Amino acid sequence: MQNLYEAILGEKNRIYYLTKFEAFDQQGPGLKTSWNWPALLAGGVWALYRKMYGWFFAFWGVAFLSNIFEKAGSPGLSAIIFLVPWIAFPIYADSLYHNSIKKKIAVAQLSVKEEPKLLEYLRYKGGVHTWVIWVFGGLPVIGILAAILIPMFARH
């Protein structure tokens, strides 16, 4: 199984996840707890980076729901709706990622029987979205620059 994990994980933090996944596989099925700092700091963006689209959209849904309660005059409930998933996610993020990877491998194994082709397919489908770093890292920088430059040029 390790060669399948290696193929689908790609290069980014491969050793970290291989170590986690090996421990998770030994513990059997179900969610396992650990801690993932990038998942805490980036939340749904981390999920998108790791190609976990459902969790990315779940974060958007939580933020949307939180916003609805905020606008309805329930800031306390809004904060709870937002913060509980934000704190729970990094506790289970590695396990959720492990489950996502295992499902992708299982689906690939149904259609690709030869191991060399399977490994090639997993390398193609796996890895991370590096564009996420540029988009979600670049947008705040563009916003800051715009906030500085627009008023500067508006005076002239």
N, C-alpha and C positions, 0 to 999 in steps of 0.2 A: 504493500500500500504506500510505502514511503516514496517510491519512484513516481507514483501517480500524484501524490501531494507535491513533490518537487516540481513536476511538470506544470501543474496548474497554478502553483503559487507564484512562479516567476522569481525574479531576483530580489525584490523589495522585502526585506525582513524575513527572508526564507527560514533562516536558522531559528529565529524566535517562534515562528508559527509551526515549524516541524517539531520543535520541542513541546510546545503546547498541545499540538494534535496527538503526539505520541502519548502524552499523559492522559488526554481526554479519551483516547481509544482504549486505554487500559482501565479506565473507570466505567466503561460501558455506556449505554444510551442515556439520553436526558441532558438537560442543561447543566453546565458546570460553571462555577464561579471562578473568576480570576480578575485581574484589573488591566484595563487598556487605556493608557493616558491619551493617545490620539483620539480614541472614541469619546472620551470625556471632553477634550478640548475642541473637537471638530464635529461631534455628534453625527448627524445624518450625512454630512459631507464625507466623513470617514467611510461610512457605509457605501456611498457612491464611488469613492476612490477604490474600494475593495470589490466593486461590482455587485453590491447587495442592494439592488434597486428597490425592492419592497420596503426595506428598512429606511432607505432614503425618503421614500414617499410617506412612510409612517411618521417620520419626523416633521415633514411638511404638514401632515394632518394634525399632529399634536400642536404645532405652532399656530395653525389656523384655528383650532378649537380654543386654545388658550386666548387668542386674540378676540374671539367672539365673547368669551366670558369677561375679558378686560373691558370691552366696549359696552357690555351689558351692566357694568358697574359692580363686578365681583372680582376685584384685583387679587384678593387672597386665594380664591378658587382658581383663578387664572394662573397664579404662580405655582400652585400645587400641581395643576394639570401639566404645566411646562417642566417643572423641576423634577418631579418623581421619575418620569421616563428618562430625563437627561442624566440623572444619577444612576438609575438602574441599568441603562444601556452599557456603560463601560464595564460594569460588573459581569455582564453576560456576553459582551461583544465578541470575545475570542471564541466562545462556545457557539454563538450564532454564526460566526464566520466558518467555523469547523463544520457545522451542519450544512451550511450553504455549499461548501466545497465538496462534501461527501455526496450531496444530492447531484451536483454537476458531474461528478465522476461517475455516479451510478447511471445517470441518463446517457452519458457518453458511452459507457460500457454496453448499453443495450444496442447501440447502432454501430459501434466500431469494435470489432472482435480481435483484430491483430494488434498486439501490444505496441509495436513501433508506430503504427498509424494512430493508435489511441493516445500515446504520449505526444505525438505531433499535434493532434487535435486539442488536447488539453493545454498545451503551450499556447496554441492559437487563441483559445477561448479564455484562458486564465490570465493571471497577472493583475495589474492594476490600471486604472485610468489616470495616466500622468497629467492629462489636460485638466483634471479637477484641481490640481495644485495651482496651475496657472490661472484658471478662471476664478476660483474662490480666494486665491491669494492676491491676484491682480486687481480684482474689483475694489477692495478697500483702498488699495494704493491709488487707483484711478479716482475714487471718490475723494480722498484726501487732497490729491493734486487739484482736482476740480474745485474743491472748497477754498483752496488757496489762490488758484490762478484766476477763476472767474471774477471774484470781487476786485482783484488787482487790475484786470483788463477793463472792467466795467467803469472804473474811475477815469479812464483815459478817454 
